[in-house]
Amino acid sequence: MIKKALLLGGSGFVGTWIANRLSKAGVNVTIPSRRRERNKANIMLPQVEVVEANISDPAQLVELMRDQDVVINLVGVLHDHDSQLPYGKGFGAAHVELPKKIIAAMKEAGVRRLVHMSALGADAEGCSEYQRSKGEGEAIVMAAAGDLDVTVFRPSVVFGPGDNFLNTFATILRFAPFFASGGMKAKFQPVFVGDVADAFVACIEKRDTFGQRYELCGPKVYTLRELVEYVRDLTGNQHKKVKELSDLWAYLQAGILWLLPNPPMSPDNLRSMDRDNVAGEDSPGYPGWNPTPLEAVAPSYLGKVAPKSKLDDFRYHAGR
């Protein structure tokens, strides 16, 4: 029986939801963070301990894993200013080198169960640095399946209260006179963060998920234009135009936005959109997967009367 979990990347959007689910299940959760005070949402949860640690340090990683029953790795970055082929140092450190360190530390600490977050479209030969680094990291984890009890999830773009996906569209539409971007024909299959969290927690003790890789996608495919227009209408900005930029202007725009501290877009993001972010026809589905429609959740946090408090994130669970 799983009693203790080490949650790497637990301070992020998806991590906070998984910590919430684990806490409700009575699991003692340890979340390493460089700055404990920035994890107020997790600190408030019962049976969740946030500790200051550097998970890039192999010695600290081994100590964190002592007496743990499961390691859940959610660490990932969307942008890397060290752009190079096949991927930059930031992508390499987070998506490739860290999984190597996790596997080595688990073997030394005697922990067998690993649940790893990859990404839909992860491919060592992919279109973008993000996809290539995620793909290589995923391959490293799957190669350890003979020594560890591994499950890999490949979620599509994740939405929900507090996300950086639909909320980004809403922010731009709020302040800009129109919305302009490249990749408007790119297809996505957004998945609700609550469903992703449920899958991660439910799989931990399911032996039939050991050595398996699952794609987690929502029930419907949308183009980027359809998603932006949906958010536009939901937020009361129907009068604003949604425009598609040519490749030249799209990459120019992305290059400028990439210079911001928290960029909403980068040239690498645009390259990722060269391949549709949807479920593969032959990909195995997670057992019992019944994803929540985007339309059942988005109005609760994007609509004109959406709640403002971050504490409402867990109260708005798709109207279930």
N, C-alpha and C positions, 0 to 999 in steps of 0.2 A: 504493500500500500504506500502511495506517495504521501509523505508528510512534509518534506522540505524541498523547495525549488529555488534554484539560482536563476534569476531573470536578468539576462544581459540585454541592455537597451531598454530596460523597463521604464525609463523616464520619458520615453517618447509617446507619441499618439497611440499607437497600437499597444505598447507596453503597459500604459496606464489602465487600459481596458482589461488586459490579461491579468494584471495584478489584482484588479477588482474581482474578477471571476475566481482566481485562485484563493483569494481571501474569503470569499463567500463559501468556497468548498472546504474551508478549514485547513488549508495548506499554509505552512510557514514560509514566507517569501523573503528572499534576500535580494536587494537591488543595489548593485554597485553604482556609484556616481562620483564624478570628480568634485561636484559641489552639492552637498546634501541639502542645503537650504533651498535649492531650486526644484526640489521634488515634493512640494507641499501636498499635492493631491495624493501622492502615494504614502507619505508619512502619516496622513490622517486615517489610512485604512488599517483595520485590525489585522494582526499577524503579519504585517509587512514591515520589514526593517530596511531602511536605506543607509548604506554605509559608504564612506568615502574611500575610494580605491581606484587604482589605475589598471584596468583590465588588459592593457597592452603589455604589462609586466608579467612574464610567465610565472614568476614566483608568487606574486599576489594572486594570480588566477588560480593556481593550485590551492592556496590557502582558502580562497573563497569557496572552493568546491569540496572541501573536507566535510564529510557527513551529509552531503546533499544527495537527494534521490533522483533529481532530474535537473538538467541544464537546458534552458530555453534561450536561444540566441536570436535576437531581433535586430542586432546592430546593422545599420546601413546608412549610407549618405547618398544624397541625390545630386550633389554638385562637388566638383573638384577643380580648383583653379590650376592645378598642375596637369594641364591637358597634354597627353602624349599617347603614342601607340604602344601596346594595345590598350592601356589605361593609365591614368595618373597615379601618383603616390598615395593620394587620399583614398581613392577607390581601392587600390591594392591593399592598403593597410586595413581598411574596414571589412572588405568583402573576401579577401584572399588570405592575407597573413593571419588575421584574427581567427578564422575557422581552424587554421593549422594549429595555432596556440591552444585553442579550446580543446581540440581532440587530444593533443599531447598532455594537457593538464588533466583531462578526464581520466586518461589511462593511468597517470601517476597518482591521482587521488582515489582511483577505484570507483568512479561513477560511470555507469553504463548508458543511461537514458539521455538522449539528445534530441530535442525538437528544434529544427532550424528554419528560419524564414529566408527563403530565396525570393524570387520575383517572377511573375509571369513574363515570359519573353527572355529570361536569363539564358544566355548562350555564349559560350567562349568564342564563337565566330559571329557574334551579333553585330548590329549596326552601330552601336554606341559603346563608349567606354563603360558606362553603367551596366549595360547588358553583358558585356564581355567579362567584367570583373565578377559580377553576380554569378554568371555561368561557371566560371572557374572555381569560385568558392563552393558552389553547389556540388560540383563534381568531386571536390576534395571531401566534402561531408559524406556523399554517397559512397565513396571509396572506403570509408571507415566503417561501413555497415557490417563488415565481418567481425569487427572488434567491439563495436558499440551498437546499441539498440537505437537506430536512427529513424526519424521521420522528417521529411522535408515538405514544406508548404510553399506553393508558388502563387501568392495572391495577386489579383489584378489591382488596379489603383483602388485605394481604400477610402471610403467616405464615411462621414458621421460627424456628430457634434465635435467641433474643435479641429476638423481636418484642414489640411493645406491644399485641398483640391477644389471642391466646390466653393469653399470660403474665399479662395483666391479670386475666383471669377466674380463673386459677389462684391469683393472689395474694389476690384478694378471697375466694375459696372457702377459702383456707387460714386466714384470720383471722376471717372473719365467720361467724356461726351459720347464715346462709342467704344466698342471692343474690337481690336484688330489683332490678328495672330496668324501664324502659318499653321499648317497641319490640320486645317478644319475638316478634312475628309477622313482623318485618322479615326480608327474605331477603338472603342473601349468597352469593357464589361465590368463596371464598377461594383465593388463588393462592400457590404456593410461591415464596419469595424466590429460590431457586436457578434456577427456571425463568425468572423475570423477568430476572435477571442474564444468563442465557444468551441471551435474546432481544435485550437491549440490545447485547451484545457482537457477536452473530452478524450483526445487521442493518447494522452500520457500513459494510461494503463491498458490501452488496447494493443495486445500483442500482434494482432493482424495488421497493424499499421507499421510495424517494425520493418525497416528496409524499404519503405514505400515513399513515393513522391506524389503529391496531390496538387492539382490546380484549384484555386479557390476563386470563383467568379460569381458575379451576380446573375440574375435570371434574364437580363436583357442587354443587347448590344446597342450602343449609341455612337454616333459620330461626335467629334469634339464640338462641331457647330450645334448639334442638337442639345448637348449638355449645357453649353454656354447660353443658348436661347431659353432653355428650361429655367436656369438660374435667373436670367434676366427677367423673365415673366414672373417668377416666384417672388422676386424682390421688388416688384413694382417699377421696373425700368423698361417697360415694353416699348417706349418711344426711342430707345437707343439702338443704333444699328450694330450688327455683328458683321465684320468684314474679314475676308481672307486676304492675307498678304502673299505676294509672290515669294519664291524661294529666296531671292536676293534680299528683299526687304525683311523677310522673316528672320533670316540669319543675322542681318544687321541689328534688328530689334533685340534678338536673343543675346547678341554679343554685348549690347549696351546694358541690358537687364542683368546679365551675368556679373557685372561689376558691382552690383548692390550687395550689401552685407547678407541679406537673405533673399537671393534672387528668385523670382517667380518662374523664371525661364532661363535656359542656357542653350548654347548651340548643341550640346550633347543631348539635352532633352528633345530637341527637334529631330536629331538623328534617330533617337529611340522611336519616334512616331513614324518612321519609314516602314515599320512593321506593325500591323494591327495588334493591339493588346487584348486579345480575346482567347477563349479556351480552344485548345487544339481538338480536332475531331476525334482523335484516337486516345486522348489523355484520360487516365482513370479518374473517376469522380470520387470524392471523399464519401465514405459510407453514410447514408442518411442525410446527405447535403440538401438543404431546402432553403436557399438564400432569400433574404428579404428584399423586396423591390425598393429601388431608390426612392420612388414616389411615396413610399410609406414612411420614410424617415426625413428626407430633406426639408419638407415644410416645417418640421418641428424646430429647426434651427436656422433656416434661411428665410422663412416667411416674415411678413411685416410685424407679426406679434411673437416672433420666436424668442425663447428665454435667453437672457444675457449671461446668467451665471454659469461658470464652468462646472459647478456642482450639479447642474441639470443634465450633464452629459449622460449620466447613468440612469436618470429618471425617464429619459425619452428613449425607450428601447423598442422602436418600431411599432408602437401601439399594440404590443402583444399582451 
